[in-house]
Amino acid sequence: MPVSGVGDSPISQIIPRSKFLYEIRMNPSITSGKFSINLKDYYLSESLLVNPEKFEFEIDSQPPVLELRTGNGIDISELESGFLDIVSNEDIVWDGVLSQVSLSGTAKNSLVVSDIITSDRNIRLLFAGNPNSNGGILTISFLNIKDKASNSQGTVMVPVNVYAFRSGPNLNVARRSCVGVELDDGRRLVFGGKAKKDVLINGNGTLSHAEFYDSASKQFIPAPEMVYRRQEFEAVKLLDGRIFAAAGLGGKGGPSNDELTSTEVYNPITNTWTEGPHLLTPRLFHKMTVLPNGDVLVVGGMSPFKPIQSVGMVELVHITNDPATMTVETIGNLSDSRGKHAQILSHISGKVIIIGGERSDAFGPMANNFNANALDSIEIYDINTKILSKSNAKLYKRFNHFVHGLKNGEILIFGGVNSRFDVAQPVLRAQIYNPMTDTIRDHKNLLFGREWGSSFIFPYGKDQLIVAGGLEYRTVNGSTFDSIHDTESWSESINRFYMTSRSLNARWDGCEIRYSSSGGGMILGGRIGDILGNTEEYSFE
């Protein structure tokens, strides 16, 4: 009998019982798959009309699999909104009564299921009560859910990570303009930045001071000091797990600050900072990207003192095991010098995409002898040819904005502000850039106009980002601004921004540590008028 499908035939034996009746015995080792039997071809020699000509069937021995529509993570506001959607990988047969659902876990608190709405592959649970305000894990248990083949595993448990902002320990040294990073061994490190007014460490308010967050004791403990004091600098984690920091404003010894060309490397194995090579051009508010071969591309920046001049020079740091043998290669100049921009490595195109920013041109020696403008241009660095080029795409003029790489290789661009002067307005409109076609298109609007490079962005769940903090300009002429308490999330699945929970502090110009293994992260320091020493976690743990 002609059977088509993937893999071995599911039929082990055919036993004729009469001319038109056959007993078909199945192969018990075949437990899944879709197959069809071509009855027309089988009866072709009999000159019979066959209806149906093809018989299709599916073998299914697996019970249905349930999961949260957003993967395994939600913001606590989604529980507070009153419903969750659970999806199945196949059609289900289920009574859908309240007695067949139960809740447990640290996030439950007084939460109960008040109603259930079911369809073929979706279960919508409606909630009453309140979840634990600190989030946690919510386990939803379903009883006697079956598929159309009556497969069931009895009780199906769906774990949900409920993310929420919760208070963290205080830093030993309050700071802004710092850098935070999660090391490969799980330790969390914050370093550099600017201390509170009148707080001097080693004779200066710019910090070489560093701290570890000890997740066991929930306290910050001392870490080795950097070689240089730095603020408004940049740091990246290298492919081997070391940390590479470069430039900024600061110094080494003595109380005075200057623009820096120096670099240094933190080795988590030896727990030491070691000085590396010097860049050719001093800069702050620059960006760095680790390339696939491990080298670091250093792009743009600003001069630290007025009249402000933006930096056009692009340099490539060749990374080696020994910082003393690292070298710096000059790549060339951007078409538009810029700082406070955003950049991201596009793996699909083999290019670094340099997006927007602020261009400032000095035309005299006096402090106010400079012109500063937001840029609408995108520039591209080709990793293979080491050539800089200018994109044909134009974005809304913006700086102090954010970028996020999408699963399809496109780049989401959002936030920022369009000027540093009284005409400044936040850029609400998000855009999506395609590096393969060099085209850009408009996307949805942010709910809040956020700017300043230290708004905080944490991934969680399947494909969500939460955006917290930052500054929002609120008046017609842009001269009034305020830090933002409310947060919003963006989901690649639903392709829009939506309101989520509130952070504990409305802050800006701090630093963040993203938790790579579990999602979420920590916000450290920053300022609300004065410089802050407190922290908060966005986590379910």
BABA-795434 format. One record per residue (C-alpha): residue number from 1; residue in one letter; x, y, z negated. Coordinates in nm, 3 decimals, m for minus. Example, Ala and Ser with C-alpha at 12.3 -4.5 7.8 and 13.67 -1.06 7.14 Angstrom:
<sites>
SITE seq type      c1      c2      c3
SITE   1    a   1.230  m0.450  m0.780
SITE   2    s   1.367  m0.106  m0.714
</sites>
This chain:
<sites>
SITE seq type      c1      c2      c3
SITE   1    m   0.000   0.000   0.000
SITE   2    p   0.158   0.335   0.106
SITE   3    v   0.223   0.543  m0.208
SITE   4    s   0.395   0.883  m0.201
SITE   5    g   0.535   1.083  m0.491
SITE   6    v   0.854   1.160  m0.676
SITE   7    g   1.062   0.866  m0.799
SITE   8    d   0.974   0.497  m0.813
SITE   9    s   0.634   0.363  m0.714
SITE  10    p   0.398   0.336  m1.012
SITE  11    i   0.232   0.024  m0.863
SITE  12    s   0.381  m0.310  m0.965
SITE  13    q   0.131  m0.551  m0.804
SITE  14    i  m0.177  m0.552  m0.576
SITE  15    i  m0.417  m0.848  m0.611
SITE  16    p  m0.692  m0.886  m0.342
SITE  17    r  m1.025  m0.978  m0.501
SITE  18    s  m1.224  m0.948  m0.176
SITE  19    k  m1.187  m0.778   0.163
SITE  20    f  m1.282  m0.445   0.012
SITE  21    l  m1.186  m0.491  m0.352
SITE  22    y  m0.830  m0.488  m0.485
SITE  23    e  m0.691  m0.499  m0.835
SITE  24    i  m0.396  m0.260  m0.870
SITE  25    r  m0.160  m0.323  m1.158
SITE  26    m   0.062  m0.036  m1.271
SITE  27    n   0.430  m0.035  m1.361
SITE  28    p   0.444   0.036  m1.738
SITE  29    s   0.789   0.196  m1.707
SITE  30    i   0.643   0.485  m1.502
SITE  31    t   0.498   0.723  m1.763
SITE  32    s   0.458   1.047  m1.569
SITE  33    g   0.424   1.187  m1.220
SITE  34    k   0.179   1.283  m0.947
SITE  35    f   0.114   1.031  m0.667
SITE  36    s  m0.113   0.974  m0.369
SITE  37    i  m0.230   0.658  m0.188
SITE  38    n  m0.295   0.690   0.188
SITE  39    l  m0.603   0.468   0.229
SITE  40    k  m0.654   0.560   0.595
SITE  41    d  m0.317   0.414   0.696
SITE  42    y  m0.373   0.107   0.481
SITE  43    y  m0.705   0.024   0.653
SITE  44    l  m0.591   0.133   1.000
SITE  45    s  m0.585  m0.225   1.138
SITE  46    e  m0.937  m0.286   1.007
SITE  47    s  m1.088  m0.010   1.228
SITE  48    l  m1.279   0.118   0.925
SITE  49    l  m1.380   0.470   0.834
SITE  50    v  m1.232   0.548   0.494
SITE  51    n  m1.362   0.817   0.260
SITE  52    p  m1.163   0.959   0.097
SITE  53    e  m0.868   0.906   0.330
SITE  54    k  m0.620   0.991   0.052
SITE  55    f  m0.652   0.916  m0.317
SITE  56    e  m0.446   1.133  m0.552
SITE  57    f  m0.377   1.050  m0.915
SITE  58    e  m0.151   1.154  m1.201
SITE  59    i   0.013   0.944  m1.469
SITE  60    d   0.046   1.133  m1.796
SITE  61    s   0.150   0.982  m2.126
SITE  62    q   0.270   1.304  m2.292
SITE  63    p   0.055   1.513  m2.526
SITE  64    p   0.007   1.883  m2.444
SITE  65    v   0.281   2.127  m2.551
SITE  66    l   0.171   2.450  m2.719
SITE  67    e   0.370   2.768  m2.764
SITE  68    l   0.320   3.134  m2.836
SITE  69    r   0.262   3.332  m2.516
SITE  70    t   0.558   3.554  m2.607
SITE  71    g   0.794   3.260  m2.668
SITE  72    n   0.856   3.219  m3.039
SITE  73    g   0.867   3.578  m3.165
SITE  74    i   0.630   3.868  m3.226
SITE  75    d   0.642   4.205  m3.397
SITE  76    i   0.441   4.215  m3.721
SITE  77    s   0.205   4.470  m3.564
SITE  78    e   0.078   4.196  m3.331
SITE  79    l  m0.047   3.999  m3.634
SITE  80    e  m0.193   4.315  m3.784
SITE  81    s  m0.376   4.383  m3.457
SITE  82    g  m0.588   4.076  m3.523
SITE  83    f  m0.517   3.812  m3.259
SITE  84    l  m0.254   3.587  m3.099
SITE  85    d  m0.257   3.386  m2.777
SITE  86    i  m0.128   3.027  m2.778
SITE  87    v  m0.074   2.869  m2.434
SITE  88    s  m0.061   2.505  m2.325
SITE  89    n   0.146   2.349  m2.047
SITE  90    e  m0.164   2.161  m1.925
SITE  91    d  m0.543   2.166  m1.953
SITE  92    i  m0.662   2.078  m2.302
SITE  93    v  m0.972   1.917  m2.450
SITE  94    w  m1.042   2.052  m2.799
SITE  95    d  m1.340   2.134  m3.018
SITE  96    g  m1.181   2.460  m3.134
SITE  97    v  m1.340   2.475  m3.479
SITE  98    l  m1.187   2.666  m3.772
SITE  99    s  m1.130   2.351  m3.978
SITE 100    q  m0.883   2.230  m3.711
SITE 101    v  m0.643   2.524  m3.763
SITE 102    s  m0.429   2.600  m4.068
SITE 103    l  m0.158   2.856  m4.146
SITE 104    s   0.155   2.825  m4.360
SITE 105    g   0.496   2.986  m4.400
SITE 106    t   0.657   3.293  m4.553
SITE 107    a   0.475   3.537  m4.323
SITE 108    k   0.124   3.414  m4.412
SITE 109    n   0.036   3.615  m4.727
SITE 110    s  m0.348   3.657  m4.716
SITE 111    l  m0.377   3.588  m4.343
SITE 112    v  m0.655   3.350  m4.231
SITE 113    v  m0.800   3.250  m3.893
SITE 114    s  m1.146   3.406  m3.860
SITE 115    d  m1.243   3.289  m3.511
SITE 116    i  m1.116   3.092  m3.211
SITE 117    i  m1.167   3.152  m2.838
SITE 118    t  m1.054   2.870  m2.608
SITE 119    s  m1.011   2.822  m2.235
SITE 120    d  m0.847   2.546  m2.030
SITE 121    r  m0.490   2.644  m2.119
SITE 122    n  m0.521   2.921  m2.376
SITE 123    i  m0.621   2.943  m2.742
SITE 124    r  m0.685   3.290  m2.881
SITE 125    l  m0.677   3.304  m3.260
SITE 126    l  m0.849   3.596  m3.434
SITE 127    f  m0.711   3.683  m3.777
SITE 128    a  m0.836   3.844  m4.096
SITE 129    g  m0.627   3.946  m4.396
SITE 130    n  m0.270   4.075  m4.404
SITE 131    p   0.063   3.914  m4.318
SITE 132    n   0.368   3.951  m4.541
SITE 133    s   0.494   4.305  m4.478
SITE 134    n   0.852   4.173  m4.451
SITE 135    g   0.763   3.931  m4.173
SITE 136    g   0.902   3.578  m4.188
SITE 137    i   0.799   3.249  m4.028
SITE 138    l   0.432   3.170  m3.965
SITE 139    t   0.351   2.807  m3.882
SITE 140    i   0.019   2.748  m3.703
SITE 141    s  m0.103   2.387  m3.718
SITE 142    f  m0.364   2.251  m3.474
SITE 143    l  m0.548   1.922  m3.530
SITE 144    n  m0.663   1.678  m3.258
SITE 145    i  m0.577   1.875  m2.945
SITE 146    k  m0.580   1.638  m2.645
SITE 147    d  m0.518   1.662  m2.274
SITE 148    k  m0.753   1.522  m2.009
SITE 149    a  m0.580   1.184  m2.035
SITE 150    s  m0.663   1.183  m2.409
SITE 151    n  m0.297   1.211  m2.508
SITE 152    s  m0.254   1.369  m2.850
SITE 153    q   0.014   1.393  m3.115
SITE 154    g  m0.240   1.440  m3.393
SITE 155    t  m0.117   1.766  m3.544
SITE 156    v   0.066   2.023  m3.331
SITE 157    m   0.271   2.281  m3.522
SITE 158    v   0.361   2.610  m3.352
SITE 159    p   0.630   2.812  m3.536
SITE 160    v   0.613   3.190  m3.492
SITE 161    n   0.899   3.421  m3.590
SITE 162    v   0.736   3.740  m3.722
SITE 163    y   0.981   4.031  m3.695
SITE 164    a   0.952   4.333  m3.924
SITE 165    f   1.167   4.617  m4.053
SITE 166    r   1.294   4.558  m4.405
SITE 167    s   1.530   4.752  m4.627
SITE 168    g   1.896   4.648  m4.622
SITE 169    p   2.185   4.728  m4.858
SITE 170    n   2.357   5.064  m4.859
SITE 171    l   2.685   5.115  m4.679
SITE 172    n   2.981   5.187  m4.903
SITE 173    v   3.045   5.496  m4.688
SITE 174    a   2.754   5.683  m4.529
SITE 175    r   2.829   5.749  m4.161
SITE 176    r   2.702   5.849  m3.819
SITE 177    s   2.851   5.805  m3.468
SITE 178    c   2.979   5.463  m3.572
SITE 179    v   2.994   5.126  m3.395
SITE 180    g   2.851   4.795  m3.518
SITE 181    v   2.907   4.447  m3.378
SITE 182    e   2.829   4.084  m3.459
SITE 183    l   3.144   3.873  m3.440
SITE 184    d   3.147   3.525  m3.286
SITE 185    d   3.189   3.370  m3.633
SITE 186    g   2.865   3.537  m3.749
SITE 187    r   3.020   3.818  m3.953
SITE 188    r   2.882   4.166  m3.895
SITE 189    l   3.121   4.460  m3.879
SITE 190    v   3.065   4.837  m3.881
SITE 191    f   3.357   5.074  m3.825
SITE 192    g   3.453   5.434  m3.756
SITE 193    g   3.219   5.731  m3.734
SITE 194    k   3.172   6.056  m3.921
SITE 195    a   3.120   6.074  m4.300
SITE 196    k   2.898   6.314  m4.493
SITE 197    k   2.999   6.677  m4.525
SITE 198    d   3.270   6.725  m4.789
SITE 199    v   3.345   6.350  m4.797
SITE 200    l   3.710   6.307  m4.705
SITE 201    i   3.882   5.972  m4.658
SITE 202    n   4.252   5.989  m4.578
SITE 203    g   4.213   6.367  m4.568
SITE 204    n   3.942   6.376  m4.303
SITE 205    g   3.569   6.318  m4.255
SITE 206    t   3.628   6.119  m3.936
SITE 207    l   3.657   5.755  m4.039
SITE 208    s   3.900   5.471  m3.986
SITE 209    h   3.704   5.295  m4.261
SITE 210    a   3.534   4.962  m4.179
SITE 211    e   3.292   4.733  m4.364
SITE 212    f   3.162   4.378  m4.331
SITE 213    y   2.801   4.289  m4.402
SITE 214    d   2.803   3.976  m4.618
SITE 215    s   2.477   3.799  m4.533
SITE 216    a   2.512   3.564  m4.833
SITE 217    s   2.538   3.837  m5.099
SITE 218    k   2.339   4.091  m4.891
SITE 219    q   2.609   4.350  m4.959
SITE 220    f   2.870   4.543  m4.764
SITE 221    i   3.230   4.458  m4.849
SITE 222    p   3.555   4.624  m4.737
SITE 223    a   3.706   4.534  m4.399
SITE 224    p   4.052   4.624  m4.264
SITE 225    e   4.085   4.988  m4.166
SITE 226    m   4.128   5.089  m3.804
SITE 227    v   4.463   5.222  m3.685
SITE 228    y   4.298   5.553  m3.586
SITE 229    r   4.015   5.761  m3.727
SITE 230    r   3.744   5.773  m3.460
SITE 231    q   3.400   5.918  m3.395
SITE 232    e   3.203   5.940  m3.068
SITE 233    f   3.417   5.651  m2.944
SITE 234    e   3.327   5.328  m2.766
SITE 235    a   3.396   4.964  m2.852
SITE 236    v   3.317   4.633  m2.680
SITE 237    k   3.351   4.266  m2.769
SITE 238    l   3.600   4.093  m2.541
SITE 239    l   3.541   3.750  m2.389
SITE 240    d   3.761   3.587  m2.655
SITE 241    g   3.569   3.750  m2.942
SITE 242    r   3.815   4.029  m3.025
SITE 243    i   3.693   4.390  m3.047
SITE 244    f   3.841   4.658  m2.820
SITE 245    a   3.796   5.023  m2.926
SITE 246    a   3.902   5.326  m2.723
SITE 247    a   3.927   5.706  m2.725
SITE 248    g   3.685   5.938  m2.909
SITE 249    l   3.765   6.221  m3.148
SITE 250    g   4.002   6.154  m3.438
SITE 251    g   4.363   6.101  m3.529
SITE 252    k   4.630   5.887  m3.689
SITE 253    g   4.783   6.031  m4.005
SITE 254    g   4.736   6.392  m4.107
SITE 255    p   4.404   6.569  m4.163
SITE 256    s   4.346   6.717  m3.816
SITE 257    n   4.136   6.572  m3.534
SITE 258    d   4.212   6.574  m3.164
SITE 259    e   4.088   6.411  m2.846
SITE 260    l   4.217   6.055  m2.825
SITE 261    t   4.362   5.839  m2.549
SITE 262    s   4.455   5.556  m2.786
SITE 263    t   4.305   5.207  m2.795
SITE 264    e   4.314   4.931  m3.055
SITE 265    v   4.209   4.569  m3.091
SITE 266    y   4.052   4.390  m3.388
SITE 267    n   4.135   4.020  m3.414
SITE 268    p   3.876   3.839  m3.632
SITE 269    i   4.111   3.540  m3.681
SITE 270    t   4.399   3.743  m3.826
SITE 271    n   4.160   4.008  m3.964
SITE 272    t   4.381   4.291  m3.834
SITE 273    w   4.362   4.596  m3.609
SITE 274    t   4.652   4.638  m3.363
SITE 275    e   4.725   4.939  m3.145
SITE 276    g   4.687   4.885  m2.771
SITE 277    p   4.778   5.089  m2.462
SITE 278    h   4.690   5.455  m2.412
SITE 279    l   4.440   5.570  m2.153
SITE 280    l   4.556   5.841  m1.915
SITE 281    t   4.257   6.067  m1.989
SITE 282    p   4.118   6.156  m2.334
SITE 283    r   3.741   6.126  m2.361
SITE 284    l   3.440   6.081  m2.586
SITE 285    f   3.077   5.989  m2.507
SITE 286    h   3.219   5.751  m2.245
SITE 287    k   3.113   5.395  m2.160
SITE 288    m   3.305   5.068  m2.129
SITE 289    t   3.211   4.738  m1.964
SITE 290    v   3.380   4.399  m2.001
SITE 291    l   3.426   4.246  m1.654
SITE 292    p   3.394   3.873  m1.574
SITE 293    n   3.776   3.833  m1.572
SITE 294    g   3.800   3.986  m1.921
SITE 295    d   3.932   4.329  m1.825
SITE 296    v   3.759   4.646  m1.949
SITE 297    l   3.632   4.925  m1.722
SITE 298    v   3.638   5.271  m1.886
SITE 299    v   3.410   5.528  m1.721
SITE 300    g   3.346   5.899  m1.769
SITE 301    g   3.311   6.088  m2.094
SITE 302    m   3.333   6.445  m2.220
SITE 303    s   3.602   6.671  m2.363
SITE 304    p   3.556   6.727  m2.738
SITE 305    f   3.601   7.103  m2.752
SITE 306    k   3.427   7.393  m2.580
SITE 307    p   3.428   7.488  m2.299
SITE 308    i   3.313   7.131  m2.237
SITE 309    q   3.439   6.948  m1.929
SITE 310    s   3.301   6.609  m1.828
SITE 311    v   3.545   6.335  m1.723
SITE 312    g   3.549   6.186  m1.374
SITE 313    m   3.844   5.951  m1.417
SITE 314    v   3.774   5.574  m1.415
SITE 315    e   4.039   5.346  m1.567
SITE 316    l   4.077   4.969  m1.591
SITE 317    v   4.239   4.811  m1.897
SITE 318    h   4.402   4.476  m1.824
SITE 319    i   4.344   4.262  m2.132
SITE 320    t   4.608   4.017  m2.258
SITE 321    n   4.652   3.810  m2.574
SITE 322    d   4.899   4.065  m2.711
SITE 323    p   4.772   4.427  m2.725
SITE 324    a   5.132   4.545  m2.679
SITE 325    t   5.138   4.395  m2.327
SITE 326    m   4.801   4.533  m2.215
SITE 327    t   4.822   4.784  m1.930
SITE 328    v   4.600   5.057  m1.785
SITE 329    e   4.528   5.098  m1.413
SITE 330    t   4.386   5.414  m1.256
SITE 331    i   4.085   5.336  m1.036
SITE 332    g   3.992   5.687  m0.920
SITE 333    n   3.738   5.961  m0.980
SITE 334    l   3.360   5.950  m0.982
SITE 335    s   3.182   6.165  m0.725
SITE 336    d   3.012   6.337  m1.020
SITE 337    s   3.209   6.356  m1.344
SITE 338    r   2.980   6.253  m1.628
SITE 339    g   2.940   6.153  m1.991
SITE 340    k   2.646   6.036  m2.204
SITE 341    h   2.550   5.810  m1.914
SITE 342    a   2.448   5.444  m1.910
SITE 343    q   2.620   5.158  m1.732
SITE 344    i   2.567   4.786  m1.696
SITE 345    l   2.735   4.490  m1.527
SITE 346    s   2.522   4.347  m1.246
SITE 347    h   2.627   3.982  m1.221
SITE 348    i   2.406   3.920  m0.919
SITE 349    s   2.580   4.191  m0.711
SITE 350    g   2.929   4.176  m0.865
SITE 351    k   2.919   4.547  m0.948
SITE 352    v   2.912   4.784  m1.244
SITE 353    i   2.620   5.025  m1.210
SITE 354    i   2.685   5.376  m1.353
SITE 355    i   2.357   5.558  m1.408
SITE 356    g   2.280   5.925  m1.471
SITE 357    g   2.453   6.120  m1.746
SITE 358    e   2.551   6.481  m1.807
SITE 359    r   2.795   6.673  m1.590
SITE 360    s   2.968   6.973  m1.749
SITE 361    d   3.203   7.205  m1.559
SITE 362    a   3.425   7.458  m1.739
SITE 363    f   3.486   7.784  m1.550
SITE 364    g   3.680   7.986  m1.808
SITE 365    p   3.861   7.978  m2.144
SITE 366    m   3.575   8.099  m2.365
SITE 367    a   3.363   7.854  m2.564
SITE 368    n   3.050   7.921  m2.359
SITE 369    n   3.229   7.915  m2.022
SITE 370    f   3.074   7.591  m1.897
SITE 371    n   2.771   7.474  m1.701
SITE 372    a   2.603   7.149  m1.806
SITE 373    n   2.341   6.962  m1.604
SITE 374    a   2.171   6.623  m1.616
SITE 375    l   2.249   6.401  m1.317
SITE 376    d   2.014   6.214  m1.085
SITE 377    s   2.293   6.013  m0.922
SITE 378    i   2.399   5.649  m0.953
SITE 379    e   2.755   5.536  m0.881
SITE 380    i   2.882   5.184  m0.825
SITE 381    y   3.210   5.008  m0.903
SITE 382    d   3.275   4.697  m0.694
SITE 383    i   3.452   4.440  m0.912
SITE 384    n   3.618   4.259  m0.621
SITE 385    t   3.741   4.557  m0.416
SITE 386    k   3.791   4.802  m0.709
SITE 387    i   3.619   5.068  m0.497
SITE 388    l   3.386   5.337  m0.634
SITE 389    s   3.091   5.442  m0.419
SITE 390    k   2.778   5.652  m0.455
SITE 391    s   2.432   5.497  m0.443
SITE 392    n   2.162   5.626  m0.210
SITE 393    a   1.907   5.589  m0.490
SITE 394    k   1.801   5.891  m0.694
SITE 395    l   1.670   5.867  m1.047
SITE 396    y   1.494   6.124  m1.262
SITE 397    k   1.768   6.344  m1.406
SITE 398    r   1.856   6.211  m1.750
SITE 399    f   2.131   6.153  m2.004
SITE 400    n   2.146   5.976  m2.343
SITE 401    h   1.924   5.709  m2.192
SITE 402    f   1.915   5.329  m2.196
SITE 403    v   1.939   5.039  m1.952
SITE 404    h   1.841   4.673  m1.976
SITE 405    g   1.914   4.390  m1.733
SITE 406    l   1.610   4.191  m1.619
SITE 407    k   1.603   3.817  m1.546
SITE 408    n   1.568   3.877  m1.171
SITE 409    g   1.884   4.090  m1.163
SITE 410    e   1.709   4.428  m1.153
SITE 411    i   1.784   4.702  m1.408
SITE 412    l   1.529   4.879  m1.628
SITE 413    i   1.619   5.246  m1.694
SITE 414    f   1.429   5.437  m1.964
SITE 415    g   1.442   5.725  m2.210
SITE 416    g   1.681   6.017  m2.224
SITE 417    v   1.648   6.392  m2.185
SITE 418    n   1.689   6.619  m1.882
SITE 419    s   1.884   6.912  m2.032
SITE 420    r   2.080   7.020  m2.340
SITE 421    f   1.925   7.370  m2.341
SITE 422    d   1.586   7.518  m2.436
SITE 423    v   1.426   7.388  m2.116
SITE 424    a   1.502   7.031  m2.230
SITE 425    q   1.225   6.777  m2.186
SITE 426    p   1.223   6.405  m2.267
SITE 427    v   1.205   6.171  m1.969
SITE 428    l   0.903   5.949  m2.030
SITE 429    r   0.902   5.776  m1.692
SITE 430    a   1.096   5.450  m1.676
SITE 431    q   1.246   5.329  m1.348
SITE 432    i   1.374   5.000  m1.208
SITE 433    y   1.688   4.984  m0.993
SITE 434    n   1.762   4.693  m0.759
SITE 435    p   2.141   4.655  m0.718
SITE 436    m   2.105   4.417  m0.423
SITE 437    t   1.900   4.656  m0.209
SITE 438    d   2.028   4.980  m0.368
SITE 439    t   1.671   5.102  m0.421
SITE 440    i   1.486   5.247  m0.718
SITE 441    r   1.116   5.259  m0.804
SITE 442    d   0.904   5.416  m1.074
SITE 443    h   0.786   5.205  m1.366
SITE 444    k   0.559   5.261  m1.666
SITE 445    n   0.596   5.547  m1.915
SITE 446    l   0.748   5.529  m2.260
SITE 447    l   0.503   5.618  m2.537
SITE 448    f   0.762   5.850  m2.694
SITE 449    g   1.028   6.058  m2.524
SITE 450    r   1.343   5.922  m2.687
SITE 451    e   1.695   6.048  m2.644
SITE 452    w   2.032   6.044  m2.808
SITE 453    g   2.260   5.753  m2.749
SITE 454    s   2.190   5.584  m3.080
SITE 455    s   1.827   5.500  m3.053
SITE 456    f   1.817   5.135  m3.144
SITE 457    i   1.720   4.852  m2.909
SITE 458    f   1.685   4.490  m3.022
SITE 459    p   1.574   4.189  m2.816
SITE 460    y   1.332   3.941  m2.977
SITE 461    g   1.095   3.663  m2.878
SITE 462    k   1.099   3.543  m2.517
SITE 463    d   1.159   3.867  m2.328
SITE 464    q   1.068   4.158  m2.557
SITE 465    l   1.269   4.463  m2.657
SITE 466    i   1.185   4.688  m2.950
SITE 467    v   1.296   5.052  m2.929
SITE 468    a   1.331   5.246  m3.255
SITE 469    g   1.462   5.581  m3.372
SITE 470    g   1.606   5.861  m3.163
SITE 471    l   1.498   6.220  m3.105
SITE 472    e   1.181   6.341  m2.938
SITE 473    y   1.140   6.694  m2.804
SITE 474    r   0.790   6.812  m2.894
SITE 475    t   0.744   7.173  m2.775
SITE 476    v   0.689   7.323  m2.433
SITE 477    n   1.035   7.480  m2.411
SITE 478    g   1.213   7.187  m2.575
SITE 479    s   1.357   7.392  m2.862
SITE 480    t   1.189   7.183  m3.132
SITE 481    f   1.272   6.818  m3.184
SITE 482    d   1.221   6.553  m3.446
SITE 483    s   1.348   6.204  m3.518
SITE 484    i   1.097   5.927  m3.447
SITE 485    h   0.942   5.691  m3.701
SITE 486    d   0.722   5.492  m3.462
SITE 487    t   0.859   5.209  m3.251
SITE 488    e   0.750   5.060  m2.923
SITE 489    s   0.819   4.734  m2.745
SITE 490    w   0.861   4.640  m2.383
SITE 491    s   0.791   4.294  m2.246
SITE 492    e   0.916   4.160  m1.915
SITE 493    s   0.614   3.927  m1.902
SITE 494    i   0.349   4.197  m1.933
SITE 495    n   0.573   4.463  m1.776
SITE 496    r   0.480   4.762  m1.992
SITE 497    f   0.559   4.954  m2.312
SITE 498    y   0.324   4.913  m2.609
SITE 499    m   0.308   5.041  m2.967
SITE 500    t   0.456   4.821  m3.239
SITE 501    s   0.548   4.868  m3.606
SITE 502    r   0.724   5.160  m3.777
SITE 503    s   1.086   5.165  m3.884
SITE 504    l   1.154   5.252  m4.249
SITE 505    n   1.351   5.566  m4.161
SITE 506    a   1.317   5.807  m3.870
SITE 507    r   1.685   5.837  m3.779
SITE 508    w   1.922   5.900  m3.491
SITE 509    d   2.296   5.894  m3.415
SITE 510    g   2.358   5.583  m3.626
SITE 511    c   2.479   5.248  m3.502
SITE 512    e   2.322   4.908  m3.450
SITE 513    i   2.424   4.544  m3.475
SITE 514    r   2.231   4.307  m3.249
SITE 515    y   2.185   3.954  m3.380
SITE 516    s   2.272   3.740  m3.080
SITE 517    s   2.160   3.406  m3.222
SITE 518    s   1.820   3.495  m3.370
SITE 519    g   1.720   3.822  m3.206
SITE 520    g   1.656   4.145  m3.390
SITE 521    g   1.937   4.327  m3.566
SITE 522    m   2.041   4.593  m3.816
SITE 523    i   2.032   4.975  m3.804
SITE 524    l   2.311   5.144  m3.999
SITE 525    g   2.362   5.503  m4.107
SITE 526    g   2.278   5.788  m3.872
SITE 527    r   2.116   6.108  m3.980
SITE 528    i   1.789   6.278  m4.071
SITE 529    g   1.939   6.618  m4.133
SITE 530    d   2.204   6.475  m4.367
SITE 531    i   2.416   6.169  m4.284
SITE 532    l   2.266   5.843  m4.413
SITE 533    g   2.418   5.550  m4.597
SITE 534    n   2.115   5.321  m4.595
SITE 535    t   2.043   5.036  m4.355
SITE 536    e   1.744   4.836  m4.239
SITE 537    e   1.705   4.504  m4.065
SITE 538    y   1.464   4.409  m3.790
SITE 539    s   1.439   4.040  m3.857
SITE 540    f   1.220   3.743  m3.951
SITE 541    e   1.485   3.583  m4.175
</sites>
